Amino acid sequence: MNNYTITGLALLYFFLFNDFRKDKGMHAKAKITHTIILTIIILLYADAYKYFWFIVKDFEQAKLSWCVDIGIIPSYIVFASEILHTALSIIILLTAYSLSVRKAKSKNKLHIYLPLIAICDSISFYNGWISDTDFWALNDWVIILIGLMLPLFIFGIIIYLYNKPKMIMFLERLKEV
């Protein structure tokens, strides 16, 4: 775990601790679920701060690193995807922090951003597969589809859990029945 992830988790747990004290003794399962989901999001995307500073400090080097033809994906799409991935990751992190204190609109925003970043994740997955794997037997589009389906599966579970009645009650600070 790098410093960005450790700092991100510490900040998240600080927000959650302060928020959970407001309805102490209520929504125990929802609080555990909420904490696990937000922890996963922080673990997945905390490196975005590192990449953001990389882009800001040395845009030309970022361009050289990311503007590379990979398989069937042209270099300019890979570069645009990495920039978009970094921006969406930061937006998702900020939304997760907002959700940690149960801001009303944060859940709906997260439901929009997660499927969008899955597209960028699929390009990153494809990039990693092609550059790091000697196993070329799969069709390029199958690799991209696998890279799209994995995050969509995880995000689908997250969206499903946040739309369960007990989670809605928890996020709206309603009393348990």
Backbone torsions as a table, in degrees:
resi	resn	phi	psi	omega
1	MET	NA	132.3	-179.6
2	ASN	-92.0	176.7	-177.1
3	ASN	-62.4	-35.0	179.8
4	TYR	-64.2	-41.9	-179.9
5	THR	-68.9	-44.4	179.6
6	ILE	-61.9	-45.4	178.5
7	THR	-63.7	-43.1	179.0
8	GLY	-61.2	-42.9	178.7
9	LEU	-68.5	-40.6	178.8
10	ALA	-61.5	-43.8	178.4
11	LEU	-63.3	-44.9	178.2
12	LEU	-58.5	-49.6	-177.3
13	TYR	-66.4	-31.2	174.3
14	PHE	-62.7	-48.4	179.0
15	PHE	-62.3	-44.9	-178.7
16	LEU	-63.8	-44.3	-179.9
17	PHE	-57.7	-46.7	-180.0
18	ASN	-67.1	-37.3	179.6
19	ASP	-70.8	-42.4	-176.4
20	PHE	-67.6	-22.7	177.6
21	ARG	-67.9	-21.4	-177.0
22	LYS	-70.9	-26.7	176.7
23	ASP	-133.1	55.2	-177.3
24	LYS	-56.1	135.6	177.5
25	GLY	84.9	-2.8	-179.9
26	MET	-113.2	155.0	171.9
27	HIS	55.6	42.8	-175.5
28	ALA	-58.5	-48.2	-178.6
29	LYS	-66.5	-39.4	179.4
30	ALA	-65.3	-37.4	178.8
31	LYS	-65.6	-40.2	178.5
32	ILE	-65.4	-46.9	178.8
33	THR	-59.6	-46.7	179.8
34	HIS	-58.8	-45.7	180.0
35	THR	-63.3	-43.9	179.9
36	ILE	-63.2	-46.1	-179.2
37	ILE	-60.9	-48.1	-178.2
38	LEU	-67.7	-33.6	175.7
39	THR	-63.3	-43.9	177.9
40	ILE	-59.9	-44.3	-179.9
41	ILE	-62.1	-43.8	179.2
42	ILE	-64.0	-43.9	179.3
43	LEU	-62.0	-37.2	-178.9
44	LEU	-71.4	-36.5	-166.6
45	TYR	-123.2	5.1	-178.3
46	ALA	-63.6	-27.0	178.5
47	ASP	-65.1	-11.5	-179.2
48	ALA	-58.3	-32.9	178.8
49	TYR	-63.8	-41.1	177.8
50	LYS	-61.2	-46.3	-179.9
51	TYR	-67.6	-35.3	177.1
52	PHE	-60.5	-47.1	-179.8
53	TRP	-66.8	-32.8	175.7
54	PHE	-61.5	-44.1	179.5
55	ILE	-65.6	-44.7	-177.4
56	VAL	-68.0	-44.5	-176.1
57	LYS	-72.1	-39.9	-174.4
58	ASP	-146.0	75.6	-176.9
59	PHE	-59.3	-39.2	-179.0
60	GLU	-63.5	-40.8	178.0
61	GLN	-67.1	-38.8	176.8
62	ALA	-61.5	-41.8	178.9
63	LYS	-62.6	-43.7	178.2
64	LEU	-63.7	-39.3	-178.1
65	SER	-70.8	-38.1	-172.0
66	TRP	-102.2	-19.4	-176.4
67	CYS	-87.7	70.9	-174.6
68	VAL	-130.7	134.3	174.4
69	ASP	-68.3	129.4	-180.0
70	ILE	-130.0	112.9	179.2
71	GLY	53.4	-122.8	-177.1
72	ILE	-90.2	-3.2	-176.5
73	ILE	-97.1	121.6	179.6
74	PRO	-65.8	154.9	-174.7
75	SER	-59.4	-39.4	-177.5
76	TYR	-66.8	-29.6	176.6
77	ILE	-73.7	-40.2	177.0
78	VAL	-60.8	-45.6	-179.5
79	PHE	-62.9	-48.6	179.2
80	ALA	-61.2	-38.8	179.3
81	SER	-64.0	-41.2	179.3
82	GLU	-66.0	-41.1	177.3
83	ILE	-63.7	-47.9	179.2
84	LEU	-62.5	-40.4	178.7
85	HIS	-61.0	-43.0	178.9
86	THR	-63.5	-46.1	179.9
87	ALA	-63.5	-46.9	179.4
88	LEU	-64.3	-37.0	178.6
89	SER	-61.5	-44.1	179.1
90	ILE	-65.7	-41.7	177.4
91	ILE	-62.0	-42.0	178.9
92	ILE	-65.0	-41.0	177.8
93	LEU	-62.2	-45.7	179.1
94	LEU	-64.2	-37.2	177.0
95	THR	-66.7	-39.4	178.1
96	ALA	-63.4	-41.0	176.9
97	TYR	-64.9	-38.7	176.9
98	SER	-65.6	-39.2	178.5
99	LEU	-69.0	-27.2	-179.9
100	SER	-65.3	-22.4	175.3
101	VAL	-107.6	17.6	173.5
102	ARG	59.0	45.2	171.8
103	LYS	-67.4	135.4	-169.5
104	ALA	-56.7	-46.9	-172.9
105	LYS	-86.2	-7.3	-174.5
106	SER	-63.8	-38.7	-179.9
107	LYS	-61.4	-45.4	-179.5
108	ASN	-65.9	-37.7	177.0
109	LYS	-64.0	-42.3	179.3
110	LEU	-61.4	-38.3	178.5
111	HIS	-63.8	-24.2	177.9
112	ILE	-85.5	-44.7	-173.7
113	TYR	-71.8	-36.5	-176.1
114	LEU	-61.3	-48.1	177.3
115	PRO	-63.7	-32.0	178.7
116	LEU	-65.3	-42.4	-177.9
117	ILE	-72.3	-20.2	177.9
118	ALA	-61.0	-32.7	177.9
119	ILE	-64.6	-46.5	177.4
120	CYS	-65.1	-38.2	177.2
121	ASP	-60.7	-37.1	-179.3
122	SER	-66.7	-36.0	177.4
123	ILE	-69.3	-40.7	176.7
124	SER	-63.5	-40.5	177.8
125	PHE	-61.6	-46.4	179.2
126	TYR	-61.3	-45.0	178.2
127	ASN	-56.8	-49.7	179.6
128	GLY	-63.4	-40.0	-178.9
129	TRP	-63.3	-49.3	-176.8
130	ILE	-67.3	-41.0	-175.4
131	SER	-83.5	-24.6	-174.1
132	ASP	-109.6	-6.5	-172.1
133	THR	-120.8	138.4	175.1
134	ASP	-88.0	-3.6	-176.9
135	PHE	-86.7	96.7	-175.9
136	TRP	-103.0	6.9	-173.1
137	ALA	-65.7	-21.9	-178.9
138	LEU	-83.6	147.1	174.7
139	ASN	-65.0	145.3	-179.5
140	ASP	-55.8	-42.3	-178.2
141	TRP	-68.0	-29.4	176.4
142	VAL	-68.2	-41.2	178.3
143	ILE	-62.8	-45.2	178.7
144	ILE	-62.7	-40.9	179.0
145	LEU	-64.2	-42.1	176.2
146	ILE	-60.8	-45.1	179.2
147	GLY	-63.9	-24.9	177.0
148	LEU	-84.3	-39.8	-175.1
149	MET	-70.9	-35.2	-179.6
150	LEU	-60.2	-54.4	178.4
151	PRO	-67.0	-36.0	179.0
152	LEU	-62.8	-35.3	176.7
153	PHE	-63.6	-48.8	179.2
154	ILE	-62.0	-45.8	-178.3
155	PHE	-68.1	-33.3	176.3
156	GLY	-62.0	-41.4	176.9
157	ILE	-63.4	-43.5	179.2
158	ILE	-60.5	-47.8	-179.8
159	ILE	-63.2	-42.0	177.9
160	TYR	-59.8	-47.1	-178.3
161	LEU	-63.8	-40.6	-180.0
162	TYR	-70.4	-16.0	178.8
163	ASN	-98.5	3.7	175.1
164	LYS	-71.5	145.7	-176.6
165	PRO	-53.6	-40.7	-178.8
166	LYS	-68.1	-33.6	177.5
167	MET	-71.6	-37.1	177.1
168	ILE	-63.2	-43.8	177.2
169	MET	-60.4	-43.2	179.8
170	PHE	-61.6	-48.8	-177.2
171	LEU	-66.8	-28.8	178.5
172	GLU	-92.3	4.6	178.9
173	ARG	58.3	37.4	177.0
174	LEU	-86.1	154.2	179.1
175	LYS	-73.0	144.8	176.7
176	GLU	-70.4	146.7	178.9
177	VAL	-95.6	NA	NA
